């Protein structure tokens, strides 16, 4: 999916919000959930972990199963291929399948990959625990199975080998810490996606934990504002929060972009600081176009498309029986801190609007992958 940058700010975000940002984490009942790992919120640095150290020397075939098909996943697959290229013993032809939103297709795809002889299977569990029987069967068949990005229930060692997931609770704590250091006294709101989203709940709970000792900031509401991936809904619920609580000085959200501050502009009140974890090229093109006086405080924790690299390394280490201590609960590195000297990333007009500028890929690699 290549989306032109020659589109209006809000229209662009409306088109990109659901299709081009990172996926939400899946439901999880495991003790390995984000909140369970919240005590350690040290950020993960993908550059600090060398895939070449876990290649081994046995021939290896990699399989990848996606539940959906969008730009974020296309980018992640390209990231995976660049990491595989570091290992001469790994077949460069990844066995890839996408269920395209069909939960029943997942099991069919995974069974097919097992029959094709994949040794390491990396799965983004879009449909949560319903995927466990297929993962369990693949594990029983001797495949090293790594669910990644979204946390999932089940038992490591039985239902899959290990899980590598985005720790949205830890991200929430990091955002809250940044707010408390850099934002004026007032209220904080968390904007999420669908009502049942566990990743949005984890983000809210992380922000809540991070602000529990704050003397100047108060988290409003008993849960996150439900945005439903829809700019009009986000505007409606945010406007309602402005009217109900007043003096909202900070917004935490997974998505990044001007649509989160537009309701404040429309209401004639000061724009809030924004802490988020899913910026795209359009986010930065819009932000950099703003006059300096209108640029709101902004912080992001990104590199989410690189989590698949951590999943690959975990799978290779397990398959090759190599000790490996890379985190499995991922709090990505901070990419932007407009208050603390990390400016907004530079817009790249040569790339699609939905490109992830923190993927670690070159402009040429992104252009080729997303064309």
Secondary structure, DSSP 8 states (H G I E B T S, - for coil): ----S-S-HHHHHHHHHHHHS--------STTSTGGGTT------GGG--GGGG--SS-B-EEEEESS-SHHHHHHHHHHHHHHTT-TTB-SS-EEEE-TT-HHHHHHHHHHHHHTT-SEEEE--TTGGGGHHHHHHHHHTT-EEEEEES---S-BTTTBSEEEEE-HHHHHHHHHHHHHHHS-SEEEEEEESSTT-HHHHHHHHHHHHHTTT-SSEEE-SSS-EE-TT-HHHHHHHHHHHHHHH--EEEEEESB-STHHHHHHHHHTS---EEEESB--HHHHHHHHHS-GGG---EEEE--GGGHHHHHHHHHHHHHTT------SEE---EEEETTTTB------TTS-TT--TTSS--HHHHHHHH-
